[in-house]
Amino acid sequence: MELEVRRIRQLVSERRFAEGLQAADALLVAVPENRDVLYLRAQAQRLLGDIPAALATLAALEQLHPRFSRLHQERGHCYVVLKQAPEAIDAFLHGVHINPALPASWSMLEGLYRMTGQAANAAEAAAHVATLKELPPEVVTATALFSDGELAEAEQLIRAFLIKHGHHLEAMRLLARIGLERDVLDDAQLLLEAVLDLTPDYHAARFEYAQVLSKRHMHQQAREQTERLLAVDRANRNYRTLHAMTCVGLGLHERAIELYRELLAGATQPADLHLSIAHSLKTLGRREEAIAAYRAAAAARSAYGDAWWSLANLKTYRFEDGELERMREAESAATTSVVDRYHLCFALGKALEDQEQYEKSFEYYARGNALKRAESRYRPEVFELNTRLQIEVCTPELFARNTDGGVRAADPIFIVGLPRSGSTLIEQILASHSAVEGTHELADLPRIVVDLQGRDWSLDNPRYPAVLSQMSAADFRRLGEKYLSDTRVYRTGKARFIDKMPNNFRHLGLIHLMLPNARIIDARREPMACCFGNLKQLFAHGQEFTYSIEDIARYYRTYLELMRHWDAVLPGRVLRVQHEDLVDDLEGNVRRLLDYCELEFEPACVEFHRTERSVRTASSEQVRQPIYREGLDQWRHYEPWLGRLREALGEALTRYRV
């Protein structure tokens, strides 16, 4: 395929346009949605003088790949041939907004602006042309590849350039942007820190640095960077938006709402702002205001899947018939993006579940999961390898050698387990105690794990957890102090605080070595209910194992295996709370939880639903209501379609309480 595309490109470059068009048409029979073939076809059609055909091909290409910058550049060339200057300007501008490294578009814009008497715009376009001419061709080409989503090619080219030429600010910044896009955040952070050391006033690099810090959940540091940027340009909407996001990360939702509402004034695309406002309102428990904001987001962009799913994800919201029809139309529309489509599928699944249309509901859940899993890079063997290595490395001997390590503080209470296992309910119960701070799913421990893993990660021979056996008691004390220091920003002075990152069950050995007096609670739920609860949940980030029956069943089984290991090597260290038991005997299990955490009984913990606090997880609305048993067996409505799940879970169905 690549060879044939290359051959068509060569034919067009040799001005053999008819042959290139014929070859493109032939190849499109096999790959009708191929971006490069459609682009070359349109180019050949334009150069043959068939502008209507070229524009039609570009329209089809835009439906499939709307953020491909060169399609807009090609459209601009078509309008130049037609002598339609305003349309040509719009097309070229669209292209450079996606990809600023398009010299041909900037050159055409300079000429078009001069021709239409727009001197200031012509000068700006000329400045872009001059800037691109000053950059090495490799950097320009790699930037164009990056902008069009060709990350692997861009990274390969820019790394080779840096190896050959050494430090180059724009090349380093581009490699950092690629890291940010690919979620290789530690690399991106180091590169941008190096750029800013050399040029502290490089505001674009500082903005990207703040983005990296925010994505790494280093919200206080990110906020400091946005404040530096705002001191230079307080009107910059990108700086203001990121500043509001850091407030959300720090739990300052009232301030975030205020900032987002200020941004609504003059916003040309307000849907995302309405959504962000709604999320913070939901977190604060202001349900009716949140619903209004979610509806405003959906009204601003009708196919905005995230807005519709967020309404469904309130769990207590019921869609009107007109809203259901709008969602169905948007989900089936050819122009709807994949991301919007799977959000709409999960929303429709929940809406139809509430209407007791379980078979149709399951179809939408299954479709949403398939779409989401198709774009996921999740590999179950990575988690399973980590589990085997944890069992090999975290032995009684390791713990015995480090009895004097770590920090003796008993401040943290870790709640671990799978998502949808009742962990938010346990968090709400404990956070209703006067001595306990409810924070949220903190990323501080996973960040420590990433640092221990190191930069040269190998699937076959990972550095973590093997590195634990090479560390000293002082090393673990240092990590414990770092964890307590980094999490202090989320606390308001209460004696204890909760870290509810569920995936921390993978790292209980490290937690014990760092913080031997911390409390660890394993929230567990019956496997069919837990796994199906995950299959019908669309998570904002992570939890990639939840989007197929096979993946979630493997994950649950491996979770049980690892928790059995922790019970064996750290007996009595973990308190297990079975969700079904908690629902059946609330007060008895509340007292058990408080006794384990060495906290005095307080009636507010039983009346947890009266506690006013921020709750960020999918269960935020449910934990603001009294406990009810009806939700335990909701999965049984879908039992006719869950045979594969039951089979995949195997012995976990009977051993989950062991």
C-alpha positions as CSV (number, residue, x, y, z in Angstrom):
1,M,0.0,0.0,0.0
2,E,2.8,2.5,1.0
3,L,4.7,1.6,-2.2
4,E,1.6,2.3,-4.3
5,V,0.9,5.6,-2.6
6,R,4.6,6.6,-3.1
7,R,4.2,5.7,-6.8
8,I,1.1,7.9,-7.2
9,R,2.9,10.7,-5.5
10,Q,5.8,10.3,-7.9
11,L,3.5,10.4,-10.9
12,V,2.0,13.6,-9.8
13,S,5.3,15.2,-9.0
14,E,6.5,14.2,-12.5
15,R,3.4,16.0,-13.9
16,R,1.9,12.7,-15.2
17,F,-1.4,13.8,-13.8
18,A,-3.7,11.5,-15.8
19,E,-1.7,8.4,-14.8
20,G,-1.6,9.5,-11.2
21,L,-5.4,10.0,-11.2
22,Q,-6.0,6.6,-12.8
23,A,-3.8,4.9,-10.2
24,A,-5.5,6.7,-7.3
25,D,-8.9,5.7,-8.6
26,A,-7.8,2.1,-8.9
27,L,-6.4,2.1,-5.3
28,L,-9.5,3.8,-3.8
29,V,-11.5,0.7,-4.8
30,A,-9.6,-1.2,-2.1
31,V,-9.1,1.6,0.4
32,P,-11.9,4.2,-0.2
33,E,-11.1,6.1,3.1
34,N,-7.4,6.4,2.7
35,R,-6.3,10.0,3.4
36,D,-3.2,10.2,1.2
37,V,-4.9,8.6,-1.8
38,L,-7.8,10.9,-1.7
39,Y,-5.5,13.9,-1.3
40,L,-3.4,12.9,-4.3
41,R,-6.6,12.3,-6.3
42,A,-7.8,15.8,-5.6
43,Q,-4.4,17.2,-6.4
44,A,-4.3,15.4,-9.8
45,Q,-7.8,16.5,-10.6
46,R,-6.9,20.2,-9.9
47,L,-3.8,20.0,-12.0
48,L,-5.8,18.4,-14.8
49,G,-8.1,21.4,-14.6
50,D,-11.2,19.6,-13.2
51,I,-11.8,21.9,-10.2
52,P,-15.4,20.7,-9.4
53,A,-14.1,17.1,-9.2
54,A,-11.2,18.2,-7.0
55,L,-13.5,20.1,-4.6
56,A,-15.8,17.1,-4.4
57,T,-12.9,14.8,-3.6
58,L,-11.7,17.3,-0.9
59,A,-15.2,17.4,0.6
60,A,-15.2,13.6,0.9
61,L,-11.7,13.8,2.4
62,E,-12.9,16.4,5.0
63,Q,-15.7,14.1,6.1
64,L,-13.1,11.5,7.0
65,H,-10.1,13.5,8.0
66,P,-11.2,17.1,8.9
67,R,-7.9,18.0,10.6
68,F,-5.7,17.1,7.7
69,S,-4.1,20.5,7.0
70,R,-3.0,19.8,3.4
71,L,-6.6,19.2,2.3
72,H,-7.4,22.8,3.2
73,Q,-4.3,24.0,1.4
74,E,-5.3,22.1,-1.7
75,R,-8.8,23.6,-1.4
76,G,-7.2,27.0,-1.3
77,H,-5.3,26.3,-4.5
78,C,-8.6,25.3,-6.2
79,Y,-10.2,28.6,-5.2
80,V,-7.2,30.5,-6.5
81,V,-7.8,28.8,-9.9
82,L,-11.4,29.8,-9.7
83,K,-10.3,33.4,-8.8
84,Q,-12.4,33.3,-5.6
85,A,-10.0,35.2,-3.3
86,P,-12.2,35.2,-0.1
87,E,-12.8,31.5,-0.3
88,A,-9.1,30.8,-1.0
89,I,-8.1,32.9,2.0
90,D,-10.5,31.0,4.3
91,A,-9.1,27.7,3.1
92,F,-5.5,28.6,3.5
93,L,-6.2,30.1,6.9
94,H,-7.9,26.9,8.0
95,G,-4.9,24.9,6.9
96,V,-2.3,27.1,8.8
97,H,-4.4,27.1,12.0
98,I,-4.1,23.3,12.0
99,N,-0.5,23.3,10.8
100,P,1.5,26.5,11.0
101,A,4.4,24.8,9.1
102,L,2.8,25.2,5.6
103,P,5.1,27.6,3.7
104,A,3.0,27.3,0.5
105,S,-0.2,28.4,2.4
106,W,1.6,31.3,4.0
107,S,3.1,32.4,0.7
108,M,-0.3,32.3,-1.0
109,L,-1.9,34.2,1.9
110,E,0.7,36.9,1.6
111,G,-0.1,37.3,-2.1
112,L,-3.9,37.2,-1.6
113,Y,-3.8,39.7,1.2
114,R,-1.8,42.1,-0.9
115,M,-4.1,41.6,-3.9
116,T,-7.2,42.4,-1.7
117,G,-5.6,45.4,0.0
118,Q,-5.0,43.8,3.5
119,A,-1.6,45.2,4.2
120,A,-1.4,44.2,7.9
121,N,-2.4,40.6,7.2
122,A,0.0,40.4,4.3
123,A,2.9,41.6,6.6
124,E,1.9,38.9,9.2
125,A,1.9,36.2,6.5
126,A,5.2,37.4,5.2
127,A,6.7,37.1,8.7
128,H,5.5,33.5,8.9
129,V,7.2,32.8,5.6
130,A,10.4,34.4,6.8
131,T,10.3,32.4,10.1
132,L,9.8,29.1,8.2
133,K,12.7,29.9,5.9
134,E,15.0,30.5,8.9
135,L,14.2,27.0,10.4
136,P,16.0,23.9,9.2
137,P,14.0,22.0,6.6
138,E,13.9,18.9,8.9
139,V,12.2,20.9,11.6
140,V,9.6,22.4,9.2
141,T,8.8,19.0,7.8
142,A,8.6,17.3,11.2
143,T,6.3,20.1,12.4
144,A,4.0,19.6,9.4
145,L,4.0,15.8,10.0
146,F,3.2,16.3,13.7
147,S,0.4,18.8,12.9
148,D,-1.2,16.3,10.6
149,G,-1.1,13.5,13.2
150,E,1.8,11.6,11.8
151,L,3.6,11.3,15.1
152,A,5.9,8.4,14.5
153,E,7.3,9.9,11.3
154,A,7.7,13.3,13.0
155,E,9.4,11.8,16.0
156,Q,11.8,9.8,13.9
157,L,12.8,12.8,11.8
158,I,13.3,15.2,14.7
159,R,15.2,12.7,16.8
160,A,17.6,12.1,13.9
161,F,18.0,15.9,13.5
162,L,18.8,16.4,17.2
163,I,21.3,13.6,17.2
164,K,23.1,15.2,14.3
165,H,22.8,18.8,15.3
166,G,22.6,18.8,19.1
167,H,20.5,21.4,21.0
168,H,18.0,23.2,18.8
169,L,15.2,25.0,20.7
170,E,12.5,24.4,18.1
171,A,13.5,20.8,17.6
172,M,13.5,20.2,21.3
173,R,10.1,21.9,21.7
174,L,8.6,19.9,18.9
175,L,9.9,16.6,20.4
176,A,8.3,17.7,23.7
177,R,5.0,18.4,21.9
178,I,5.2,14.9,20.4
179,G,5.7,13.5,23.9
180,L,2.8,15.5,25.2
181,E,0.6,14.1,22.4
182,R,1.8,10.5,23.0
183,D,1.5,10.8,26.8
184,V,5.3,10.4,27.3
185,L,5.1,13.2,29.8
186,D,8.4,12.8,31.7
187,D,10.3,13.2,28.4
188,A,8.2,16.2,27.5
189,Q,8.7,17.8,30.9
190,L,12.5,17.4,30.8
191,L,12.8,18.8,27.2
192,L,10.7,21.9,28.0
193,E,12.6,22.5,31.2
194,A,15.8,22.5,29.1
195,V,14.2,24.9,26.6
196,L,13.0,27.3,29.3
197,D,16.5,27.2,31.0
198,L,17.9,28.5,27.7
199,T,15.0,31.0,26.9
200,P,12.9,31.8,30.0
201,D,10.8,34.3,28.0
202,Y,9.7,31.7,25.4
203,H,6.0,31.9,26.3
204,A,4.7,29.2,23.9
205,A,7.2,26.7,25.5
206,R,6.1,27.8,29.0
207,F,2.5,27.2,28.1
208,E,3.2,23.7,26.9
209,Y,5.3,23.1,30.0
210,A,2.3,24.1,32.1
211,Q,0.1,21.7,30.1
212,V,2.6,18.9,30.8
213,L,2.6,19.6,34.5
214,S,-1.2,19.7,34.5
215,K,-1.4,16.3,32.7
216,R,1.1,14.9,35.2
217,H,-1.4,16.1,38.0
218,M,1.3,18.5,39.3
219,H,-1.4,21.1,39.6
220,Q,0.3,23.5,42.0
221,Q,3.4,23.7,39.8
222,A,1.2,24.1,36.7
223,R,-0.8,26.9,38.4
224,E,2.5,28.7,39.1
225,Q,3.4,28.6,35.4
226,T,0.0,29.9,34.3
227,E,0.3,32.7,36.7
228,R,3.6,33.7,35.2
229,L,2.0,33.6,31.7
230,L,-1.0,35.7,32.8
231,A,1.3,38.3,34.3
232,V,2.6,38.8,30.7
233,D,-0.7,38.5,28.8
234,R,-3.8,38.5,31.0
235,A,-6.2,38.5,28.0
236,N,-4.8,35.3,26.5
237,R,-7.7,32.8,26.4
238,N,-5.5,29.8,26.3
239,Y,-3.6,30.9,29.4
240,R,-6.9,31.7,31.2
241,T,-8.4,28.3,30.3
242,L,-5.4,26.3,31.5
243,H,-5.3,28.4,34.7
244,A,-8.9,27.4,35.4
245,M,-8.0,23.8,34.8
246,T,-5.3,24.0,37.4
247,C,-7.9,25.3,39.8
248,V,-10.0,22.2,39.1
249,G,-7.0,20.0,39.7
250,L,-6.4,21.6,43.1
251,G,-10.1,21.2,44.0
252,L,-10.8,24.9,43.8
253,H,-14.1,24.4,42.0
254,E,-15.8,27.7,42.9
255,R,-12.9,29.7,41.6
256,A,-12.8,27.5,38.4
257,I,-16.5,28.1,37.7
258,E,-15.9,31.8,38.1
259,L,-12.9,31.7,35.6
260,Y,-14.8,29.6,33.1
261,R,-17.8,31.9,33.2
262,E,-15.6,34.9,32.5
263,L,-14.3,33.0,29.5
264,L,-17.8,32.5,28.1
265,A,-17.9,36.1,27.2
266,G,-16.7,36.3,23.6
267,A,-16.2,32.6,23.2
268,T,-16.8,31.5,19.6
269,Q,-17.1,27.8,20.6
270,P,-18.6,27.8,24.1
271,A,-19.5,24.1,24.3
272,D,-16.3,23.0,26.1
273,L,-16.6,25.9,28.6
274,H,-20.2,24.9,29.5
275,L,-19.0,21.3,30.0
276,S,-16.2,22.3,32.3
277,I,-18.5,24.5,34.3
278,A,-21.0,21.6,34.6
279,H,-18.3,19.2,35.8
280,S,-17.3,21.5,38.6
281,L,-21.0,22.1,39.5
282,K,-21.5,18.4,39.6
283,T,-18.5,17.9,41.8
284,L,-19.8,20.4,44.3
285,G,-23.2,18.7,44.4
286,R,-25.1,21.5,42.6
287,R,-27.1,19.1,40.5
288,E,-29.7,21.3,38.9
289,E,-27.1,23.9,37.9
290,A,-24.9,21.2,36.5
291,I,-27.8,19.8,34.4
292,A,-28.5,23.3,32.9
293,A,-24.8,23.7,32.0
294,Y,-24.6,20.2,30.4
295,R,-27.7,21.0,28.4
296,A,-26.1,24.3,27.3
297,A,-23.0,22.4,26.1
298,A,-25.2,20.0,24.1
299,A,-27.2,22.9,22.7
300,A,-23.9,24.6,21.6
301,R,-22.9,21.5,19.7
302,S,-25.6,19.0,19.0
303,A,-23.3,16.0,18.4
304,Y,-21.3,16.8,21.5
305,G,-21.1,13.2,22.9
306,D,-19.3,14.2,26.1
307,A,-22.1,16.5,27.1
308,W,-24.8,13.8,26.5
309,W,-22.7,11.2,28.3
310,S,-22.1,13.6,31.2
311,L,-25.8,13.9,31.7
312,A,-26.2,10.2,31.6
313,N,-23.3,9.8,34.0
314,L,-25.1,11.7,36.7
315,K,-26.8,8.3,37.1
316,T,-30.0,10.0,38.4
317,Y,-30.8,12.0,35.2
318,R,-33.7,10.9,33.0
319,F,-33.7,11.9,29.3
320,E,-36.7,13.4,27.6
321,D,-38.0,11.8,24.4
322,G,-36.7,14.7,22.3
323,E,-33.2,14.4,23.8
324,L,-33.2,10.7,23.0
325,E,-34.1,11.4,19.4
326,R,-31.4,14.0,19.1
327,M,-28.8,11.5,20.5
328,R,-29.9,8.8,18.1
329,E,-29.7,11.1,15.1
330,A,-26.2,12.4,16.1
331,E,-24.9,8.8,16.8
332,S,-26.0,7.6,13.4
333,A,-24.8,10.7,11.4
334,A,-21.9,10.0,9.1
335,T,-20.3,13.3,10.1
336,T,-20.1,12.4,13.8
337,S,-16.5,11.7,15.0
338,V,-15.6,8.4,16.6
339,V,-15.0,10.1,20.0
340,D,-18.5,11.7,20.0
341,R,-20.0,8.5,18.7
342,Y,-18.8,6.3,21.6
343,H,-19.8,8.9,24.1
344,L,-23.3,8.9,22.5
345,C,-23.4,5.1,22.6
346,F,-22.7,5.0,26.3
347,A,-25.3,7.8,26.9
348,L,-27.9,5.9,24.9
349,G,-27.1,2.7,26.7
350,K,-27.8,4.4,30.1
351,A,-30.9,6.2,28.8
352,L,-32.4,2.9,27.5
353,E,-31.5,1.1,30.6
354,D,-33.5,3.6,32.6
355,Q,-36.4,2.8,30.3
356,E,-35.9,-0.9,30.9
357,Q,-35.1,-1.5,27.2
358,Y,-32.3,-3.8,28.2
359,E,-31.5,-5.5,24.9
360,K,-31.3,-2.3,22.9
361,S,-29.3,-0.8,25.8
362,F,-26.8,-3.6,25.7
363,E,-26.4,-3.1,22.0
364,Y,-25.4,0.5,22.5
365,Y,-23.0,-0.4,25.4
366,A,-21.4,-3.1,23.3
367,R,-21.0,-0.7,20.3
368,G,-19.5,2.0,22.5
369,N,-17.1,-0.4,24.1
370,A,-16.0,-1.7,20.7
371,L,-15.4,1.8,19.4
372,K,-13.4,2.7,22.5
373,R,-11.4,-0.5,22.6
374,A,-10.5,-0.1,18.9
375,E,-8.6,3.1,19.6
376,S,-7.0,1.9,22.9
377,R,-3.4,0.8,23.3
378,Y,-4.1,-1.4,26.3
379,R,-2.1,-4.6,26.6
380,P,-3.3,-7.0,29.3
381,E,0.0,-8.8,29.4
382,V,1.8,-5.7,30.8
383,F,-0.4,-5.7,33.9
384,E,-0.1,-9.5,34.2
385,L,3.7,-9.3,34.0
386,N,3.7,-6.6,36.7
387,T,1.6,-8.8,38.9
388,R,4.0,-11.8,38.5
389,L,7.0,-9.5,39.3
390,Q,5.3,-8.0,42.3
391,I,4.8,-11.6,43.6
392,E,8.4,-12.5,43.0
393,V,9.9,-9.3,44.4
394,C,7.6,-8.4,47.3
395,T,8.4,-11.2,49.7
396,P,8.4,-11.5,53.5
397,E,12.2,-11.2,53.3
398,L,12.0,-7.9,51.5
399,F,9.7,-6.4,54.1
400,A,11.7,-7.9,57.0
401,R,14.9,-6.2,55.7
402,N,13.1,-2.8,55.7
403,T,11.3,-2.7,59.0
404,D,13.1,0.6,59.9
405,G,12.2,2.3,56.6
406,G,9.5,4.6,55.5
407,V,7.7,7.3,57.3
408,R,5.7,6.4,60.4
409,A,2.9,8.9,59.8
410,A,-0.5,7.4,59.8
411,D,-2.1,10.2,57.8
412,P,-3.0,8.4,54.6
413,I,-5.9,6.1,54.1
414,F,-5.6,4.3,50.7
415,I,-8.8,2.9,49.2
416,V,-8.0,0.5,46.4
417,G,-9.7,-2.1,44.2
418,L,-11.5,-2.0,40.8
419,P,-13.6,1.0,39.7
420,R,-17.3,0.5,40.3
421,S,-16.6,-1.6,43.4
422,G,-18.1,0.8,46.0
423,S,-14.9,2.7,46.7
424,T,-16.6,6.1,46.4
425,L,-19.2,5.0,49.0
426,I,-16.4,4.0,51.4
427,E,-14.7,7.3,50.7
428,Q,-17.9,9.3,51.4
429,I,-18.4,7.4,54.7
430,L,-14.9,8.1,55.9
431,A,-14.8,11.7,54.6
432,S,-18.0,12.3,56.7
433,H,-15.7,11.9,59.8
434,S,-14.5,15.2,61.4
435,A,-10.9,14.0,61.4
436,V,-10.7,12.8,57.8
437,E,-10.1,14.8,54.6
438,G,-11.7,13.5,51.5
439,T,-9.4,14.4,48.5
440,H,-9.8,12.5,45.3
441,E,-8.0,9.9,43.1
442,L,-4.5,11.3,43.6
443,A,-1.8,10.7,41.0
444,D,1.1,11.1,43.4
445,L,1.8,7.4,44.0
446,P,1.6,6.4,40.3
447,R,4.0,9.3,39.6
448,I,6.5,7.8,42.1
449,V,6.1,4.5,40.3
450,V,6.9,6.1,37.0
451,D,10.0,7.7,38.4
452,L,11.1,4.3,39.8
453,Q,10.4,2.7,36.5
454,G,12.8,5.1,34.8
455,R,13.0,6.4,31.3
456,D,14.3,3.3,29.5
457,W,11.2,1.1,30.0
458,S,11.3,-2.5,28.9
459,L,8.4,-4.9,28.7
460,D,10.6,-7.9,29.1
461,N,12.8,-6.5,31.9
462,P,11.1,-3.6,33.6
463,R,13.1,-1.7,36.3
464,Y,10.1,-1.6,38.6
465,P,9.2,-3.5,40.8
466,A,12.7,-5.2,40.8
467,V,14.3,-2.0,41.9
468,L,12.5,-2.3,45.3
469,S,14.9,-5.1,46.3
470,Q,17.9,-2.7,45.7
471,M,16.6,0.2,47.7
472,S,17.4,1.0,51.3
473,A,15.3,2.0,54.3
474,A,16.4,5.6,53.8
475,D,15.2,5.5,50.1
476,F,11.7,4.4,51.2
477,R,11.7,7.1,53.9
478,R,12.6,9.7,51.3
479,L,9.7,8.5,49.1
480,G,7.3,8.5,52.0
481,E,8.3,12.1,52.8
482,K,7.9,13.1,49.2
483,Y,4.4,11.6,49.0
484,L,3.3,13.4,52.2
485,S,4.8,16.6,51.0
486,D,3.3,16.5,47.5
487,T,-0.2,15.6,48.8
488,R,-0.2,18.4,51.4
489,V,-1.7,20.8,48.8
490,Y,-5.0,18.8,48.8
491,R,-5.4,19.0,52.6
492,T,-6.9,21.6,54.9
493,G,-5.4,20.5,58.3
494,K,-7.4,17.4,59.2
495,A,-5.4,14.6,60.8
496,R,-6.1,11.9,58.1
497,F,-6.7,12.1,54.4
498,I,-8.0,9.6,51.7
499,D,-6.2,8.7,48.5
500,K,-8.8,6.9,46.4
501,M,-6.8,5.9,43.3
502,P,-8.2,2.4,42.8
503,N,-5.3,1.1,40.7
504,N,-2.9,1.5,43.7
505,F,-3.7,-2.1,44.7
506,R,-0.9,-2.9,42.2
507,H,1.6,-1.2,44.5
508,L,0.7,-2.2,48.1
509,G,4.2,-3.5,48.6
510,L,5.6,0.0,47.8
511,I,3.0,1.7,50.0
512,H,3.9,-0.6,52.9
513,L,7.6,0.2,52.5
514,M,7.0,3.9,52.2
515,L,4.2,4.4,54.7
516,P,4.1,1.4,57.1
517,N,1.4,2.9,59.2
518,A,-0.9,4.0,56.4
519,R,-4.3,2.3,56.3
520,I,-5.2,0.3,53.2
521,I,-8.8,-0.6,52.4
522,D,-9.7,-3.0,49.6
523,A,-13.2,-2.2,48.2
524,R,-14.5,-5.4,46.6
525,R,-17.7,-6.2,44.7
526,E,-19.2,-9.4,43.3
527,P,-17.4,-10.0,40.0
528,M,-20.4,-10.0,37.6
529,A,-21.8,-6.8,39.1
530,C,-18.4,-5.2,39.2
531,C,-17.3,-6.1,35.7
532,F,-20.5,-5.2,34.1
533,G,-20.5,-1.9,36.0
534,N,-17.2,-1.2,34.3
535,L,-18.4,-2.3,30.9
536,K,-21.2,0.3,30.9
537,Q,-19.0,3.1,32.3
538,L,-17.0,5.4,30.0
539,F,-14.1,6.8,32.0
540,A,-12.7,10.3,31.4
541,H,-9.1,9.0,31.5
542,G,-7.4,5.7,31.9
543,Q,-9.0,2.4,33.0
544,E,-8.5,1.1,29.4
545,F,-9.0,-2.5,30.6
546,T,-12.8,-1.8,31.0
547,Y,-13.8,-1.8,27.3
548,S,-14.0,-5.5,26.5
549,I,-15.4,-8.5,28.2
550,E,-12.2,-10.4,27.9
551,D,-10.0,-7.5,29.2
552,I,-12.2,-6.7,32.3
553,A,-12.5,-10.4,33.2
554,R,-8.7,-10.9,32.9
555,Y,-8.1,-7.8,35.0
556,Y,-10.5,-8.9,37.7
557,R,-8.9,-12.4,37.9
558,T,-5.4,-10.9,38.1
559,Y,-6.5,-8.4,40.8
560,L,-7.7,-11.3,42.9
561,E,-4.4,-13.1,42.4
562,L,-2.4,-10.0,43.5
563,M,-4.6,-9.3,46.5
564,R,-4.2,-12.9,47.7
565,H,-0.5,-12.3,47.5
566,W,-0.7,-9.1,49.6
567,D,-2.8,-11.0,52.2
568,A,-0.2,-13.7,52.4
569,V,2.9,-11.6,52.7
570,L,1.3,-8.7,54.7
571,P,-1.2,-10.5,56.9
572,G,-3.7,-8.2,58.5
573,R,-2.4,-5.2,56.7
574,V,-5.4,-4.7,54.3
575,L,-9.0,-4.3,55.4
576,R,-11.3,-5.9,52.9
577,V,-14.8,-4.4,52.6
578,Q,-17.3,-6.4,50.5
579,H,-19.7,-4.0,48.9
580,E,-22.7,-6.3,49.3
581,D,-22.0,-6.7,53.1
582,L,-21.7,-2.9,53.5
583,V,-25.1,-2.4,51.9
584,D,-26.7,-5.1,54.0
585,D,-25.2,-3.9,57.3
586,L,-24.3,-0.3,57.0
587,E,-23.7,0.6,60.6
588,G,-21.8,-2.6,61.4
589,N,-19.4,-2.1,58.6
590,V,-19.0,1.7,59.3
591,R,-17.9,0.8,62.8
592,R,-15.5,-1.8,61.4
593,L,-14.0,0.7,59.0
594,L,-13.6,3.3,61.8
595,D,-12.1,0.8,64.2
596,Y,-9.5,-0.2,61.6
597,C,-8.6,3.4,61.0
598,E,-8.5,4.0,64.8
599,L,-11.2,6.6,64.6
600,E,-14.0,7.3,67.1
601,F,-17.5,6.4,65.9
602,E,-19.4,9.5,64.6
603,P,-23.1,9.2,63.5
604,A,-22.3,11.4,60.5
605,C,-20.5,8.5,58.9
606,V,-23.7,6.5,58.8
607,E,-25.6,9.5,57.5
608,F,-22.9,10.0,54.8
609,H,-25.4,11.2,52.2
610,R,-25.9,14.5,54.2
611,T,-22.2,15.4,53.9
612,E,-21.5,18.3,51.6
613,R,-18.1,17.9,49.9
614,S,-16.6,17.6,46.4
615,V,-17.0,14.2,44.8
616,R,-15.3,13.7,41.4
617,T,-16.1,10.1,40.5
618,A,-18.9,8.5,38.5
619,S,-20.8,7.7,41.7
620,S,-20.9,11.3,42.9
621,E,-24.7,11.6,42.7
622,Q,-25.3,8.1,44.1
623,V,-23.3,8.8,47.3
624,R,-25.4,11.9,48.0
625,Q,-28.4,9.6,48.5
626,P,-29.2,7.1,51.2
627,I,-27.9,3.6,50.6
628,Y,-30.2,1.3,48.6
629,R,-30.0,-2.4,47.9
630,E,-31.7,-2.4,44.5
631,G,-28.6,-1.5,42.7
632,L,-26.7,-4.6,43.7
633,D,-28.3,-6.9,41.1
634,Q,-28.9,-4.5,38.3
635,W,-26.5,-6.5,36.1
636,R,-29.1,-9.4,36.1
637,H,-31.2,-7.4,33.6
638,Y,-28.4,-8.1,31.1
639,E,-27.7,-11.7,32.1
640,P,-28.9,-13.1,28.7
641,W,-26.0,-11.3,27.0
642,L,-23.3,-11.9,29.6
643,G,-22.5,-15.5,29.1
644,R,-19.1,-14.7,27.7
645,L,-18.3,-12.6,30.8
646,R,-19.4,-15.4,33.2
647,E,-17.2,-17.9,31.2
648,A,-14.2,-15.5,31.2
649,L,-14.4,-14.9,34.9
650,G,-14.2,-18.6,35.7
651,E,-13.3,-19.5,39.2
652,A,-13.4,-15.8,40.2
653,L,-17.1,-16.2,40.5
654,T,-16.7,-18.4,43.5
655,R,-13.3,-17.3,44.9
656,Y,-13.8,-13.5,45.1
657,R,-14.5,-13.6,48.8
658,V,-11.4,-15.8,49.6
